[in-house]
Amino acid sequence: MYKKNDKILIIGGNDAGLSAAGRALRRDPAADVLVLEKSKHVGYASCGFPLLISGNLNPKQFSGPGPETISEKRGFKVFLEHNVIDINLPRRYVTAQKNNGDLIEIPFNKLILASGAVPVVSNALSPEMKNVFSIRNYDDIAGLNGFLLQNGIKNATVVGAGYIGIEFAEALSHRGLKVAVVDKSNTILPEFDTDIVIPIQERMKQAGIRLFLSSTVNGTVQKNGHITSVNLTGANETVQTDLLLAATGVKPNVELARKAGIPVGKTGAVQVNNRMQTGRINVFAAGDCVETFHIILKKPQWLPFAGIATRQGRIAGTNAVGGSVTYPGAVGTSMIRAFGLEFGKTGLNMKQASGAGFEPVKTVINQLAKPVYVNNNASVTVLLVHDSRTKKILGAQIVGEIEAGQRLNILATAIFAGLTIKDMAYLDLGYTPAITNMWDPVAVASSVALTQKGKEK
């Protein structure tokens, strides 16, 4: 049980950390809550970083509130530029290094680890060069934006064709740069089906993006601390560049946890139960550094998404002050908008479903979002994966110009609730011509799925 005036110490000041801090203090206003953040900013709008790089918005809109503002409005304390380098669990204190190099020891009674994730950048990309960037926090994005403003950049190379790579490719293109995207896979978004990927790739090409798929960077040409070109295997080509952005993925930031003896799971992230407790007493963890229970797979997965992080932070903060709430898990819903299209996925794809022992069937439909006579109309492609035995929906993917993302959320809700394709086909969805068809595309996909039999190879 939480004791009044015990100190709750939170490592990490973004989605999960601030959510935990705010919730703890709301549940118990007497709590002494302190957040330690190693960078110069907290609460920054990281999901909006591509919008900043597009050149249309003020960087101050993304930098997050200062410690004074947080303390005044939300009640808990934040120390910036305090890099925690060690956790002493037996004696319950952390050692943090301040920006001036001084080391300080800060005690705690309850600890919440929200250390997030860190970029994975290959040495082949020469990350020490002045024009090579990877994006994880506000300092990173401010550095990239400043470089673009101060230099006559004409060509950019983005390595990685996942969500982040695609978003930044669009942003850099909007800024007037010639953009090349390189990925080792033979397709962008390798976890997506071809039916979803093809229209996205076509839009990227129409926007002037050069795609180098089945390619990797195996060397660079450098001058005065800058990369001037990259050599690609696969494409067997040299690409001139003034800037290289590494969007090659992230991994859980668990170095502190390992050092302190906090258990790490098979996914490489910190193990937690459904109360966000770690394997050490009075130590909680949340966000991109932890494993998440996958509702369909019934086992832990690593799902580094902002929405999951904030909800886990809320659970951790509640329980750190004596609450008893549980996190049900997630299905891995994610989406973005780029190149005029909204697209995303939720649940399992065919390969994942087969590997998990299901007998999956795939259904793909393409339909107008609204009746044919309505203006501002466009087609939506919906892909459903369901189990041929139970008829339960296992996964979905979607792409379209108009409100495809909200339709994905409907499907995520259906999967979360364990609905079948029959449930989905006859779900009582609203209808008016200005918004949707009498039979919404998600209902049409489910109805078509009812007519399909057997296992798709």
Sine and cosine of phi, psi and omega as CSV:
sin_phi,cos_phi,sin_psi,cos_psi,sin_omega,cos_omega
0.00,0.00,0.63,-0.77,-0.01,-1.00
-0.94,0.35,0.69,-0.72,0.06,-1.00
-0.97,-0.23,0.69,-0.72,0.02,-1.00
-0.81,0.59,0.68,-0.73,0.05,-1.00
0.96,0.27,0.05,1.00,0.21,-0.98
-0.90,0.43,0.51,-0.86,-0.04,-1.00
-0.99,-0.11,0.80,-0.60,0.12,-0.99
-0.98,-0.21,0.89,-0.46,-0.04,-1.00
-0.95,-0.31,0.77,-0.64,-0.04,-1.00
-0.87,-0.49,0.80,-0.59,0.02,-1.00
-0.99,-0.16,0.94,-0.34,0.00,-1.00
0.89,-0.45,0.82,-0.57,-0.13,-0.99
-0.89,-0.45,0.67,0.74,0.10,-0.99
-0.85,-0.53,-0.69,-0.72,-0.21,-0.98
-0.79,0.61,-0.87,0.49,-0.07,-1.00
-0.93,0.37,-0.70,0.72,-0.07,-1.00
-0.89,0.45,-0.74,0.68,-0.01,-1.00
-0.94,0.34,-0.57,0.82,0.06,-1.00
-0.89,0.46,-0.68,0.74,0.02,-1.00
-0.91,0.42,-0.69,0.72,-0.03,-1.00
-0.89,0.45,-0.73,0.68,-0.02,-1.00
-0.90,0.44,-0.66,0.75,-0.02,-1.00
-0.93,0.37,-0.66,0.75,0.00,-1.00
-0.86,0.51,-0.69,0.72,-0.05,-1.00
-0.95,0.31,-0.56,0.83,0.06,-1.00
-0.92,0.39,-0.63,0.77,0.01,-1.00
-0.94,0.34,-0.55,0.84,0.01,-1.00
-0.59,-0.80,1.00,-0.09,-0.04,-1.00
-0.86,0.51,-0.29,0.96,0.01,-1.00
-1.00,0.08,-0.08,1.00,-0.04,-1.00
-0.91,0.42,0.59,-0.81,0.08,-1.00
-0.98,-0.18,0.98,-0.18,-0.14,-0.99
-0.93,-0.37,0.79,-0.61,-0.01,-1.00
-0.76,-0.65,0.75,-0.66,0.05,-1.00
-0.94,-0.34,0.77,-0.63,0.08,-1.00
-0.95,-0.30,0.81,-0.59,-0.01,-1.00
-0.80,-0.60,0.76,-0.65,-0.09,-1.00
-0.98,0.19,-0.37,0.93,-0.01,-1.00
-1.00,-0.02,-0.12,-0.99,-0.03,-1.00
-1.00,-0.01,0.02,1.00,-0.11,-0.99
-0.63,-0.78,0.49,-0.87,0.12,-0.99
-0.76,-0.65,0.40,-0.92,0.09,-1.00
0.89,0.45,0.44,0.90,-0.02,-1.00
-0.97,0.24,0.43,-0.90,-0.10,-1.00
-1.00,0.04,0.96,0.27,-0.13,-0.99
-0.90,0.43,-0.54,0.84,0.00,-1.00
-0.93,0.36,-0.29,0.96,0.02,-1.00
-0.99,-0.11,0.07,1.00,-0.04,-1.00
-0.82,0.58,-0.66,0.75,0.03,-1.00
-0.86,0.50,-0.53,0.85,0.04,-1.00
-0.90,0.43,-0.59,0.81,0.05,-1.00
-0.91,0.42,-0.70,0.72,-0.05,-1.00
-0.94,0.35,-0.39,0.92,0.05,-1.00
-0.90,0.44,-0.29,0.96,0.11,-0.99
1.00,-0.06,0.14,0.99,-0.10,-0.99
-0.97,-0.24,-0.09,1.00,-0.12,-0.99
-0.76,-0.65,0.37,-0.93,-0.01,-1.00
-0.99,0.16,0.77,-0.63,0.00,-1.00
-0.82,0.57,-0.49,0.87,-0.02,-1.00
-0.90,0.44,-0.40,0.92,0.02,-1.00
-0.93,0.36,-0.26,0.97,-0.10,-1.00
-0.93,-0.37,-0.15,0.99,-0.20,-0.98
-0.98,0.22,-0.26,0.96,0.00,-1.00
1.00,0.08,0.26,-0.97,-0.01,-1.00
-0.97,0.26,0.43,-0.90,0.07,-1.00
-0.98,0.19,0.23,-0.97,0.00,-1.00
-0.84,0.54,-0.61,0.79,-0.01,-1.00
-0.90,0.43,-0.67,0.74,0.02,-1.00
-0.90,0.44,-0.69,0.73,0.02,-1.00
-0.88,0.47,-0.72,0.70,-0.01,-1.00
-0.88,0.48,-0.66,0.75,-0.04,-1.00
-0.94,0.33,-0.69,0.73,-0.11,-0.99
-1.00,0.02,-0.54,0.84,-0.12,-0.99
-0.90,-0.44,-0.25,0.97,0.20,-0.98
1.00,-0.07,-0.28,0.96,0.00,-1.00
-0.98,-0.19,0.30,-0.95,-0.07,-1.00
-1.00,-0.10,0.55,-0.84,0.05,-1.00
-0.76,-0.65,0.77,-0.63,0.11,-0.99
-0.94,-0.35,0.90,-0.43,0.03,-1.00
-1.00,0.06,0.31,-0.95,0.02,-1.00
0.78,0.63,0.67,0.74,0.11,-0.99
-0.87,-0.49,0.99,-0.14,-0.06,-1.00
-1.00,-0.01,0.94,-0.34,0.00,-1.00
-0.95,0.31,0.84,-0.55,-0.05,-1.00
-0.93,-0.37,-0.18,0.98,0.01,-1.00
-0.35,-0.94,0.58,-0.81,0.08,-1.00
-0.86,-0.50,0.85,-0.53,0.06,-1.00
-0.97,-0.23,0.99,-0.12,-0.06,-1.00
-0.95,0.32,-0.67,0.74,-0.01,-1.00
-0.86,0.51,-0.63,0.78,-0.04,-1.00
-0.99,-0.16,-0.04,1.00,0.09,-1.00
0.84,0.55,0.88,0.47,0.18,-0.98
-0.46,-0.89,0.36,-0.93,0.10,-1.00
-0.90,-0.44,0.44,-0.90,0.12,-0.99
-0.96,-0.29,0.83,-0.56,-0.02,-1.00
-0.86,-0.51,0.59,-0.81,0.06,-1.00
-0.97,-0.24,0.83,-0.56,0.01,-1.00
-0.99,0.16,0.17,-0.99,-0.07,-1.00
-0.91,0.42,-0.33,0.94,0.04,-1.00
-1.00,0.00,0.07,1.00,0.02,-1.00
1.00,-0.09,-0.22,0.98,-0.01,-1.00
-0.92,0.38,0.57,-0.82,0.07,-1.00
-0.97,-0.23,0.71,-0.71,0.05,-1.00
-0.75,-0.67,0.49,-0.87,0.06,-1.00
-0.95,-0.30,0.77,-0.64,-0.05,-1.00
-0.84,-0.55,0.86,-0.51,-0.05,-1.00
-0.98,0.19,0.32,-0.95,0.10,-1.00
-0.48,-0.88,0.36,-0.93,0.19,-0.98
-0.96,-0.29,-0.59,0.81,0.10,-1.00
-0.80,-0.60,0.67,-0.75,-0.02,-1.00
-0.86,-0.50,0.71,-0.70,0.10,-0.99
-0.86,-0.51,0.89,-0.46,-0.02,-1.00
-1.00,-0.04,0.89,-0.45,0.03,-1.00
-0.72,-0.69,0.81,0.58,-0.15,-0.99
-0.99,0.16,-0.09,1.00,0.14,-0.99
0.95,0.30,-0.55,-0.84,-0.03,-1.00
-0.75,-0.66,0.27,-0.96,0.02,-1.00
-0.80,-0.61,0.52,-0.85,0.00,-1.00
-0.91,0.41,0.51,-0.86,0.12,-0.99
-0.96,-0.28,0.93,-0.38,-0.06,-1.00
-0.81,-0.58,0.86,-0.50,0.00,-1.00
-0.93,0.36,0.58,-0.81,0.08,-1.00
-0.88,0.47,-0.39,0.92,0.02,-1.00
-0.90,0.44,-0.34,0.94,0.02,-1.00
-1.00,0.04,0.04,1.00,0.03,-1.00
0.79,0.62,0.88,0.48,-0.08,-1.00
-0.89,0.46,-0.24,0.97,0.01,-1.00
-0.99,0.17,-0.15,0.99,0.00,-1.00
-0.94,0.33,0.49,-0.87,-0.09,-1.00
-0.93,0.36,-0.38,0.92,-0.03,-1.00
-0.95,-0.31,0.39,0.92,0.08,-1.00
-0.94,-0.34,0.78,-0.62,-0.09,-1.00
-0.75,-0.66,0.55,-0.84,0.25,-0.97
-0.75,-0.66,0.53,-0.84,-0.16,-0.99
-0.89,-0.45,0.85,-0.53,0.11,-0.99
-0.68,-0.74,-0.56,0.83,-0.03,-1.00
-0.73,-0.69,-0.02,-1.00,-0.09,-1.00
-0.91,0.42,-0.59,0.81,0.03,-1.00
-0.87,0.50,-0.63,0.78,0.03,-1.00
-0.89,0.46,-0.73,0.68,-0.08,-1.00
-0.94,0.33,-0.56,0.83,0.06,-1.00
-0.91,0.42,-0.61,0.79,0.03,-1.00
-0.91,0.42,-0.67,0.74,0.03,-1.00
-0.91,0.41,-0.70,0.72,0.00,-1.00
-0.90,0.44,-0.65,0.76,0.03,-1.00
-0.90,0.43,-0.64,0.77,0.02,-1.00
-0.89,0.46,-0.67,0.75,0.01,-1.00
-0.91,0.42,-0.61,0.79,-0.02,-1.00
-0.95,0.31,-0.54,0.84,-0.14,-0.99
-1.00,-0.10,-0.15,0.99,-0.07,-1.00
-0.79,-0.61,0.48,-0.88,0.01,-1.00
-0.99,0.12,0.96,0.27,-0.09,-1.00
-0.99,0.14,0.77,-0.63,0.04,-1.00
-0.89,-0.46,-0.57,0.82,-0.08,-1.00
-0.83,-0.56,0.70,-0.71,0.03,-1.00
-0.77,-0.64,0.58,-0.81,0.07,-1.00
-0.87,-0.50,0.82,-0.58,0.05,-1.00
-0.95,-0.30,0.85,-0.53,0.02,-1.00
-0.98,-0.20,0.92,-0.40,-0.06,-1.00
0.87,-0.50,0.82,-0.58,-0.05,-1.00
-0.88,-0.48,0.63,0.78,0.18,-0.98
-1.00,0.02,-0.28,-0.96,-0.01,-1.00
-0.80,0.60,-0.78,0.62,-0.09,-1.00
-0.89,0.45,-0.72,0.70,0.01,-1.00
-0.87,0.50,-0.67,0.74,-0.01,-1.00
-0.92,0.38,-0.69,0.72,0.00,-1.00
-0.88,0.47,-0.69,0.72,-0.03,-1.00
-0.97,0.25,-0.49,0.87,0.10,-0.99
-0.88,0.48,-0.69,0.73,0.04,-1.00
-0.91,0.42,-0.69,0.72,-0.03,-1.00
-0.88,0.47,-0.70,0.71,0.01,-1.00
-0.92,0.40,-0.59,0.81,0.05,-1.00
-0.90,0.43,-0.67,0.74,0.05,-1.00
-0.87,0.49,-0.46,0.89,-0.01,-1.00
-0.99,0.15,-0.02,1.00,0.07,-1.00
0.99,-0.11,0.14,0.99,-0.02,-1.00
-1.00,0.04,0.47,-0.88,0.19,-0.98
-1.00,0.08,0.84,-0.55,-0.17,-0.98
-0.89,-0.46,0.73,-0.68,0.15,-0.99
-0.92,-0.40,0.68,-0.73,0.05,-1.00
-0.89,-0.45,0.79,-0.61,-0.04,-1.00
-0.89,-0.46,0.71,-0.71,0.07,-1.00
-0.51,-0.86,0.60,-0.80,-0.03,-1.00
-0.95,0.30,-0.36,0.93,0.03,-1.00
-0.97,0.23,0.29,-0.96,0.04,-1.00
-1.00,0.09,0.14,0.99,0.01,-1.00
-0.46,-0.89,0.39,-0.92,0.21,-0.98
-0.95,0.30,0.34,-0.94,0.08,-1.00
0.72,0.70,0.90,0.43,-0.14,-0.99
-0.86,0.51,-0.34,0.94,0.02,-1.00
-0.99,0.10,-0.06,1.00,-0.01,-1.00
-1.00,-0.10,0.38,-0.93,0.05,-1.00
-0.98,0.18,0.43,-0.90,0.00,-1.00
-0.84,0.55,-0.61,0.79,-0.01,-1.00
-0.86,0.50,-0.51,0.86,0.00,-1.00
-1.00,0.05,-0.61,0.79,-0.11,-0.99
-0.95,0.32,-0.65,0.76,-0.13,-0.99
-0.82,0.58,-0.76,0.65,0.01,-1.00
-0.90,0.44,-0.50,0.87,0.02,-1.00
-0.94,0.34,-0.71,0.71,0.03,-1.00
-0.88,0.48,-0.64,0.77,0.02,-1.00
-0.89,0.45,-0.66,0.75,0.04,-1.00
-0.89,0.45,-0.63,0.77,0.01,-1.00
-0.90,0.44,-0.68,0.73,0.02,-1.00
-0.91,0.42,-0.64,0.77,0.03,-1.00
-0.89,0.45,-0.49,0.87,0.02,-1.00
-0.99,0.13,0.02,1.00,0.04,-1.00
1.00,-0.02,0.14,0.99,0.02,-1.00
-0.97,0.25,0.78,-0.62,0.09,-1.00
-1.00,0.00,0.84,-0.54,-0.01,-1.00
-0.98,-0.22,0.81,-0.58,0.08,-1.00
-0.89,-0.46,1.00,0.01,-0.03,-1.00
-1.00,-0.06,0.26,-0.97,-0.12,-0.99
0.79,0.61,0.61,0.80,-0.08,-1.00
-0.71,-0.70,0.50,-0.86,0.08,-1.00
-0.70,-0.72,0.38,-0.92,0.08,-1.00
-0.99,0.11,0.88,-0.48,0.01,-1.00
-0.92,-0.39,0.12,0.99,0.03,-1.00
0.07,-1.00,0.35,-0.94,0.00,-1.00
-0.71,-0.70,0.43,-0.90,0.15,-0.99
-0.97,-0.25,0.77,-0.64,-0.14,-0.99
-0.82,-0.57,0.53,-0.85,0.04,-1.00
-0.47,-0.88,0.80,-0.59,0.04,-1.00
0.80,0.60,0.68,0.74,0.05,-1.00
0.98,0.21,0.16,0.99,0.00,-1.00
-0.83,-0.55,0.52,-0.86,0.17,-0.98
-0.99,0.14,0.75,-0.66,0.04,-1.00
-0.96,-0.29,-0.34,0.94,0.07,-1.00
-0.30,-0.95,0.37,-0.93,0.04,-1.00
-0.85,-0.53,0.63,-0.77,0.05,-1.00
-0.99,-0.12,0.79,-0.61,-0.09,-1.00
-0.94,-0.34,0.76,-0.65,0.20,-0.98
-1.00,0.08,0.34,-0.94,-0.05,-1.00
1.00,0.06,-0.91,0.41,0.07,-1.00
-0.97,0.25,-0.33,0.94,-0.02,-1.00
0.78,0.62,0.80,0.60,-0.10,-1.00
-0.59,-0.81,0.43,-0.90,0.12,-0.99
-0.95,-0.32,0.80,-0.60,-0.07,-1.00
-0.93,-0.37,0.83,-0.55,0.06,-1.00
-0.95,0.32,0.66,-0.75,-0.02,-1.00
-0.48,-0.88,0.54,-0.84,0.10,-0.99
-0.97,-0.26,-0.20,0.98,-0.08,-1.00
-0.42,-0.91,0.67,-0.74,0.06,-1.00
-0.83,-0.56,0.82,-0.58,0.04,-1.00
-0.93,-0.36,0.88,-0.48,0.02,-1.00
-1.00,0.03,0.95,-0.33,0.06,-1.00
-0.89,-0.46,0.77,0.64,-0.15,-0.99
-1.00,-0.10,0.26,0.97,0.10,-1.00
0.94,-0.33,0.10,-0.99,0.01,-1.00
-0.72,-0.69,0.23,-0.97,0.07,-1.00
-0.68,-0.74,0.39,-0.92,-0.02,-1.00
-0.87,0.48,0.66,-0.75,0.03,-1.00
-1.00,0.02,1.00,0.01,-0.15,-0.99
-0.87,-0.50,0.22,0.98,-0.04,-1.00
-0.85,0.52,-0.70,0.71,0.02,-1.00
-0.89,0.46,-0.68,0.73,-0.02,-1.00
-0.88,0.47,-0.74,0.67,0.00,-1.00
-0.86,0.51,-0.71,0.70,-0.04,-1.00
-0.88,0.47,-0.55,0.83,-0.04,-1.00
-1.00,0.05,-0.06,1.00,-0.01,-1.00
0.99,0.14,0.34,0.94,0.08,-1.00
-0.99,0.14,0.83,-0.56,-0.13,-0.99
-0.87,0.50,0.69,-0.72,0.06,-1.00
-0.91,-0.41,0.68,-0.73,-0.08,-1.00
-1.00,0.05,-0.09,-1.00,-0.03,-1.00
-0.91,0.42,-0.42,0.91,0.01,-1.00
-0.96,0.27,-0.22,0.98,-0.09,-1.00
1.00,-0.05,-0.01,1.00,0.01,-1.00
-0.95,-0.31,0.26,-0.97,-0.04,-1.00
-0.91,0.41,0.70,-0.71,0.06,-1.00
-0.97,0.23,0.73,-0.69,0.09,-1.00
-0.66,-0.75,0.40,-0.92,0.13,-0.99
-1.00,-0.05,-0.16,-0.99,-0.07,-1.00
-0.97,0.24,-0.03,1.00,0.13,-0.99
-0.98,-0.20,0.14,0.99,-0.03,-1.00
0.91,0.42,0.44,0.90,0.09,-1.00
-1.00,0.03,0.64,-0.76,0.10,-1.00
-1.00,0.07,-0.12,-0.99,0.04,-1.00
-0.99,0.15,0.20,0.98,0.03,-1.00
-0.84,-0.54,0.67,-0.74,-0.10,-1.00
-0.88,0.47,0.69,-0.72,0.03,-1.00
0.90,0.43,0.34,0.94,0.06,-1.00
-0.86,-0.51,0.86,-0.51,0.03,-1.00
-0.93,-0.38,0.26,-0.97,0.07,-1.00
-0.47,-0.88,0.48,-0.88,-0.05,-1.00
-0.37,-0.93,0.41,-0.91,0.11,-0.99
1.00,-0.06,-0.45,-0.89,-0.14,-0.99
-0.93,0.38,-0.19,0.98,0.01,-1.00
-1.00,0.00,-0.05,1.00,-0.11,-0.99
-0.89,-0.46,0.31,-0.95,0.16,-0.99
-0.98,0.21,0.47,-0.88,0.04,-1.00
-0.82,-0.57,0.71,-0.70,0.05,-1.00
-0.94,0.35,0.82,-0.57,0.00,-1.00
-1.00,-0.02,0.85,-0.53,-0.15,-0.99
-0.90,0.44,-0.57,0.82,-0.02,-1.00
-0.99,0.12,-0.73,0.68,-0.05,-1.00
-0.96,0.27,-0.33,0.94,0.00,-1.00
0.87,0.49,0.57,0.82,0.05,-1.00
-0.41,-0.91,0.27,-0.96,-0.04,-1.00
-0.93,0.38,0.61,-0.79,0.12,-0.99
-0.71,-0.71,0.22,-0.98,0.11,-0.99
-0.97,-0.24,0.91,-0.42,-0.07,-1.00
-0.80,-0.60,1.00,0.09,-0.10,-1.00
-0.99,0.12,0.97,0.26,-0.01,-1.00
-0.85,-0.53,0.58,-0.82,-0.11,-0.99
-0.87,0.49,-0.66,0.75,-0.02,-1.00
-0.89,0.46,-0.67,0.74,0.05,-1.00
-0.89,0.45,-0.67,0.74,-0.03,-1.00
-0.87,0.50,-0.71,0.71,-0.03,-1.00
-0.92,0.40,-0.62,0.79,0.01,-1.00
-0.94,0.35,-0.64,0.77,0.05,-1.00
-0.91,0.42,-0.63,0.78,0.05,-1.00
-0.87,0.50,-0.64,0.76,0.03,-1.00
-0.87,0.49,-0.68,0.73,0.02,-1.00
-0.90,0.44,-0.73,0.68,-0.02,-1.00
-0.88,0.48,-0.70,0.72,-0.01,-1.00
-0.90,0.43,-0.64,0.77,0.02,-1.00
-0.89,0.46,-0.74,0.67,-0.07,-1.00
-0.96,0.27,-0.42,0.91,0.03,-1.00
-0.91,0.40,-0.39,0.92,0.03,-1.00
-0.96,-0.27,0.43,0.90,0.13,-0.99
0.99,-0.12,0.07,1.00,0.03,-1.00
-0.96,0.29,0.07,-1.00,0.02,-1.00
-0.58,-0.82,0.95,0.32,0.03,-1.00
-0.89,-0.45,0.42,-0.91,-0.06,-1.00
-0.83,-0.56,0.46,-0.89,0.05,-1.00
-0.99,-0.16,0.83,-0.55,-0.11,-0.99
-0.96,0.27,-0.33,0.94,-0.08,-1.00
0.92,-0.39,-0.13,-0.99,-0.10,-0.99
-0.55,-0.83,0.19,-0.98,0.04,-1.00
-0.88,-0.47,0.09,1.00,0.10,-0.99
0.97,0.24,0.70,0.71,0.00,-1.00
-0.98,0.18,0.74,-0.67,0.03,-1.00
-0.51,-0.86,0.53,-0.85,0.00,-1.00
-0.39,-0.92,0.39,-0.92,0.15,-0.99
-0.58,-0.82,0.17,-0.99,0.18,-0.98
-0.84,-0.54,0.81,-0.59,0.02,-1.00
-0.40,-0.91,0.56,-0.83,0.03,-1.00
0.81,0.59,0.61,0.79,0.06,-1.00
0.98,0.21,0.14,0.99,-0.03,-1.00
-0.83,-0.55,0.58,-0.81,0.18,-0.98
-0.97,-0.22,0.76,-0.65,0.00,-1.00
-0.49,-0.87,0.42,-0.91,-0.01,-1.00
-0.04,-1.00,-0.05,-1.00,-0.04,-1.00
-0.54,-0.84,0.35,-0.94,0.07,-1.00
-0.50,-0.87,0.52,-0.85,0.00,-1.00
0.94,0.33,-0.60,-0.80,-0.14,-0.99
-0.96,-0.28,0.52,-0.85,0.22,-0.98
-1.00,-0.01,0.00,-1.00,-0.07,-1.00
-0.86,0.51,-0.70,0.71,-0.03,-1.00
-0.89,0.45,-0.70,0.72,0.00,-1.00
-0.91,0.42,-0.66,0.76,-0.02,-1.00
-0.91,0.42,-0.67,0.74,0.04,-1.00
-0.89,0.45,-0.68,0.73,0.00,-1.00
-0.90,0.43,-0.41,0.91,-0.01,-1.00
-1.00,0.00,0.04,1.00,0.06,-1.00
1.00,-0.07,0.09,1.00,0.06,-1.00
-0.99,0.15,0.23,-0.97,0.16,-0.99
-0.94,-0.34,0.99,0.11,-0.19,-0.98
-0.99,0.14,0.54,-0.84,0.11,-0.99
-0.82,-0.58,0.70,-0.71,0.00,-1.00
-0.97,-0.24,0.68,-0.73,0.08,-1.00
-0.79,-0.62,0.75,-0.66,0.03,-1.00
-0.79,-0.61,0.79,-0.61,0.08,-1.00
-0.77,-0.64,0.41,-0.91,0.07,-1.00
-0.76,-0.65,0.85,-0.53,-0.09,-1.00
-0.54,-0.84,0.48,-0.88,0.12,-0.99
-0.89,0.46,0.62,-0.79,-0.01,-1.00
-0.93,0.36,-0.47,0.88,-0.06,-1.00
-0.71,-0.71,0.21,-0.98,0.07,-1.00
-0.82,0.57,0.49,-0.87,-0.14,-0.99
-0.86,0.51,-0.44,0.90,-0.06,-1.00
-1.00,0.08,-0.03,1.00,-0.06,-1.00
-1.00,-0.02,0.70,-0.72,0.09,-1.00
-0.95,0.32,0.18,-0.98,-0.01,-1.00
0.81,0.59,0.82,0.58,-0.08,-1.00
-0.88,-0.47,0.40,-0.92,0.06,-1.00
-0.25,-0.97,0.32,-0.95,-0.02,-1.00
-0.99,0.13,0.43,-0.90,0.05,-1.00
-0.81,-0.59,0.73,-0.68,0.09,-1.00
-0.97,-0.23,0.82,-0.57,0.00,-1.00
-0.88,-0.48,0.77,-0.64,0.08,-1.00
-0.90,-0.45,0.82,-0.58,0.05,-1.00
-0.91,-0.42,0.59,-0.81,0.17,-0.99
-0.86,-0.51,0.85,-0.53,0.05,-1.00
-0.75,-0.66,0.32,-0.95,0.00,-1.00
-1.00,0.03,0.80,-0.61,-0.08,-1.00
-0.92,0.40,-0.37,0.93,-0.03,-1.00
-1.00,0.07,-0.78,0.62,-0.06,-1.00
-1.00,-0.04,-0.26,0.96,-0.08,-1.00
0.93,0.38,0.12,0.99,0.03,-1.00
-0.94,0.34,0.59,-0.81,0.06,-1.00
-0.97,0.25,0.80,-0.60,-0.04,-1.00
-0.97,-0.23,-0.45,0.89,-0.05,-1.00
-0.21,-0.98,0.23,-0.97,0.02,-1.00
-0.40,-0.92,0.50,-0.86,0.12,-0.99
-0.70,-0.71,0.44,-0.90,-0.07,-1.00
-0.47,-0.88,0.51,-0.86,0.12,-0.99
-0.50,-0.87,0.64,-0.77,0.02,-1.00
0.04,-1.00,0.25,-0.97,-0.03,-1.00
-0.99,0.15,-0.53,0.85,-0.19,-0.98
-0.86,-0.51,0.91,-0.40,0.16,-0.99
0.80,0.60,0.49,0.87,0.09,-1.00
-0.91,0.42,-0.60,0.80,-0.02,-1.00
-0.88,0.48,-0.66,0.75,0.01,-1.00
-0.93,0.37,-0.55,0.84,0.08,-1.00
-0.92,0.39,-0.58,0.81,0.08,-1.00
-0.88,0.47,-0.61,0.79,0.02,-1.00
-0.90,0.43,-0.58,0.82,0.09,-1.00
-0.87,0.49,-0.71,0.71,-0.02,-1.00
-0.92,0.38,-0.60,0.80,0.06,-1.00
-0.89,0.46,-0.64,0.77,0.04,-1.00
-0.89,0.45,-0.67,0.74,0.01,-1.00
-0.88,0.47,-0.68,0.73,0.00,-1.00
-0.92,0.39,-0.69,0.72,0.01,-1.00
-0.85,0.53,-0.62,0.79,-0.04,-1.00
-1.00,0.07,-0.08,1.00,0.02,-1.00
0.97,0.25,0.49,0.87,-0.02,-1.00
-0.96,0.29,0.44,-0.90,0.08,-1.00
-1.00,-0.08,0.14,-0.99,0.04,-1.00
-0.91,0.41,-0.50,0.87,0.06,-1.00
-0.93,0.37,-0.69,0.72,0.07,-1.00
-0.83,0.56,-0.71,0.70,-0.07,-1.00
-0.93,0.37,-0.62,0.79,-0.02,-1.00
-0.89,0.45,-0.54,0.84,-0.08,-1.00
-0.94,-0.35,0.28,0.96,0.05,-1.00
-0.88,0.47,0.66,-0.75,-0.07,-1.00
-0.99,0.16,0.98,0.20,0.03,-1.00
-1.00,0.05,0.50,-0.87,0.02,-1.00
-0.95,0.31,0.38,-0.92,0.01,-1.00
-0.59,-0.81,0.74,-0.68,0.28,-0.96
-0.37,-0.93,0.66,-0.75,-0.15,-0.99
-0.83,0.56,-0.55,0.84,-0.04,-1.00
-0.93,0.35,-0.26,0.96,-0.07,-1.00
-0.91,-0.40,-0.71,0.70,-0.09,-1.00
-0.41,-0.91,0.17,-0.99,0.08,-1.00
-0.97,0.23,0.30,-0.95,0.10,-1.00
-0.82,0.57,-0.72,0.69,0.15,-0.99
-0.96,-0.26,0.96,-0.27,0.00,-1.00
-0.89,0.45,0.51,-0.86,0.01,-1.00
-0.78,0.62,-0.56,0.83,0.00,-1.00
-0.94,0.35,-0.56,0.83,0.05,-1.00
-0.95,0.30,-0.61,0.79,0.03,-1.00
-0.89,0.45,-0.70,0.71,0.01,-1.00
-0.86,0.50,-0.67,0.75,0.01,-1.00
-0.92,0.38,-0.64,0.77,0.02,-1.00
-0.90,0.44,-0.68,0.73,0.05,-1.00
-0.90,0.43,-0.63,0.78,0.00,-1.00
-0.87,0.49,-0.51,0.86,0.01,-1.00
-0.89,0.46,-0.43,0.90,-0.06,-1.00
-1.00,0.01,-0.14,0.99,-0.06,-1.00
-1.00,-0.06,0.57,-0.82,-0.02,-1.00
-0.77,-0.64,0.42,-0.91,0.13,-0.99
1.00,0.06,0.08,-1.00,-0.05,-1.00
-0.98,-0.20,0.81,-0.58,0.01,-1.00
-0.99,0.14,0.74,-0.67,-0.01,-1.00
-0.99,0.15,0.00,0.00,0.00,0.00
